[in-house]
């Protein structure tokens, strides 16, 4: 099975943020996964409604924070913007996206979870992403070669994403980061992680991001690397992508 390493590299360079003022909905409960399809199975889940997030308020807030610092203080501007956005996006108020793997129909083997969280980066089997967490939309698919696919997920895809987020965190001035777990940032967030994991592992191409003109804000925010960013990953777009794909 090919893992589309080039796709990972492209998506790493062209992603940003995790949702804005949003509609949260969690009315679906499937602690054993989708009983209508074969096991083992993998599911991408979100508690967002299928509507693209209005990023205007978030961008305006970041611009206002950045303008409080002189032009000759780009590092201070970057830190202030990063701290504010990371705290906001990591709060859960803008929605969340995560991955669950169900090993069997009856839960004889405990389901697994994979996600990105503020202050932690990559989290496997975290308490907040268990299989009994309610959600709004999901997409599930059988794992036809479960041992191989899970190995690719844990030993190829996740480490590559963790390293990408780690180096980005270093570039942003984040000191408390670990390459093993990566770094949760406004760029490398829950939707970024789960969306890429799903598309690469399942060889699908859902649109889980909205357009973003990073070049228009890079200098003001003191983040020159943002000039290459053209998309924003966020749970609202994950929900839209799942709805269009016919989530179940």
N, C-alpha and C positions, 0 to 999 in steps of 0.2 A: 504493500500500500504506500503510495506517495504521500508525503506530508506537506507539500507545497511550501517549502522553506522560503522561497522567493515571495510568496504571498504574505508570510509572516513579516518579512522585512519591510515590504511595502506598507502594510497596515500599521506597523510600529511607527513609521515615519509620518504617517498621515492621520493621526488620531488626536482627540482631545476630550475632555470633560465628561462628567457623569450626571447629566440631567438638571433641569431647572424647576421652576415652580410648576408642580405637576399634580396630576390626579392619581392617587394611589388607590388600588383596588386589590383586595385579597379575599376572594370568595370561592376559590377552588381548593379542594382538599383531596389529594391523592397520595397518601403516605406510602403506598406500594407501587407507585408509578401508574402507567397506562395499561390497564388489564386487557385492553383490546389488541395489543401487539405483543410480539415475542420477547422473551427475556434471554439473557441480560439486555438491558436497554439504558439509553442515556437520554436525559431531558435537559433542555435549557428552559429556565423559568424566570419570570419577572412579575413584580407586583404593580407594574404600571399599566395604565390604559393605553390603547393603541392610538396615541396622538403625539405628534412631534413636539418636543419641548420648545417653548419660546425662550431662546437663549439671550434675548435682548436685555432683560433685567440683570442677568449674571455678568454679561459683558460690560454693561454700564457701570455696575458696582466695581468691577475690576479696574476700569478706566479711572473712576473717581479715586480709588485707593492709590493707584499709581501716580496720579497728578499731585498727590500730597508731598511727593519727594522731588527734589531738584533733578534736572536732567543729568547732572554729573554724579548721580547716585543710582545707577541702574541695578546694582546688587541689592540695595535696600528696597527699591521698587519691586524687584522680582520676589524677594522674600515676603514682603507684605502681601502681594497679590497671591502668591502661592499658599501662604498660611490661611488666608481668608477663603480661597476657593477650595482648598483641601478640606478644611473644617466643614464648609457648607455641603460639599458633595458627599463627604463621608458620614453625614448625619443621618442619612436614610430618608430625609424629607423629600428628596427628589426621585425616589424609587431605587430599586435594587434588582440586580440580575445575577443568577447563579446557576451552577450545573449540579444535577444529581445523577448518580448512576445506581440503577436498581439491578441487583445481581440475580434475584429470583422472585417469583410471584408472591411468595408468602413471607418474605423478609427473613428467611432463615439465616441468610448472610446479611448483616447490616448494610443498608444503602450507604454509598459514599457521596461526599459533596466536595465541590471545588469552587472557590470564589476569590475575589479581591476585596480587602476591607481596609478602611482608613486606620492608620497607625500600625498595620500588620503586613500589608501587601498580600501575598498569596497565602490562602488558608485552606487546608484540607480537613474535612470532617469537623468544621467549626459548629459550635452550638447554635448559631444564628441561621444556618443554612441546611438544617436537617430536613429529611424527606417529609416530615409532617408540617413543615412551614406552608402556610396558605399562600396562594399566588393568584394572579389574574390570567395570564396566558402562558402556554408552554408549547414546546415542540419536542416530541419523543421519537426515537428511532432505535431499532434493534442493533445490538453489537454483534455482527456476524462472525467476527474473530475477536472475541472479548479479551483474551489474554494479550494478543498482539496489539489491539487498539488501546487498551488501558496502559500497556507499556509505552506505546508511542505518546499517549497523553501525558503520562507522568515523567517519562525520561527524555522526551524530545520537545514537545510543544511547551509544556509548563516551564522547563528550565530556560528555553529561549526567550519566552515572554518575561520571565523573572530577570534575566540579565538585561534585557532591553529597558525594563522599568528601572532597574538599579542604576544603570549608567545615566539614564535621563534624570533620575533623582539626584545623582552626583552633580550633573550639569546645572541643576536648579539650586544647588547649595544645600541639599538635605544631607546632614551628617549622620543621622541614625538610620542607615539603610544597610541591608544585608543581601548580597547577591543570591543567597539561597532562597529567600522569600520575596525578593524584589522590593519595589517601593510603590505604595499607593500614592498617586498624585492626581491632580485634575486631568492629566493626560492619560495616565494608566490606572483605570478605575474598574469598577465591577462590570460595566457594559463592554468596555474594551476587552477585558480578559475573557469573559464568557462568550462574547460574539466571535472573537478570533478562534477560541478553542473549538466552538461548534463548527464554524465554517471550514477550518482546516482539518479537523478530525473526521468530519462527515463528508468532506469534499463537496460542500455546498457553497453558494455565493449569495447569501441573504444580505440585504442592505441594512446594517445596524447602525449607520452613522448619518449625520446630516452635514451639509456643506458648512464650512467655516473658513473665513479669510484670515488665517493666522498672520499673514504679512502685514495686515492693517493694524495689528496690535502688538507685534513683536517688540518694536523699539520702545513704545510707551511702557509696556510691562517689564522691560529690562530682560526679555527672553528672546534673544536673536534666533535661537533654534526654531522658534515658532513660525518663521518665514516659510518653512517647508510644509506646514500643516494646512491641510485643505478640508479636513473632516472632523466631526465631533461624534464620538461614541457616547450614547446616552440611552437609558432604559426606555424612554418614550419611543425611540427609533427601533429598539429591540422589539417592543410590543407591536409596532407597526409592521416590522418585518415578519413576525410570527403570524400575525393576522393575515397578511397577504399570502403567506405560505400555506395557510390552512392549518393553524395550530390545533392540537387535540390533547 
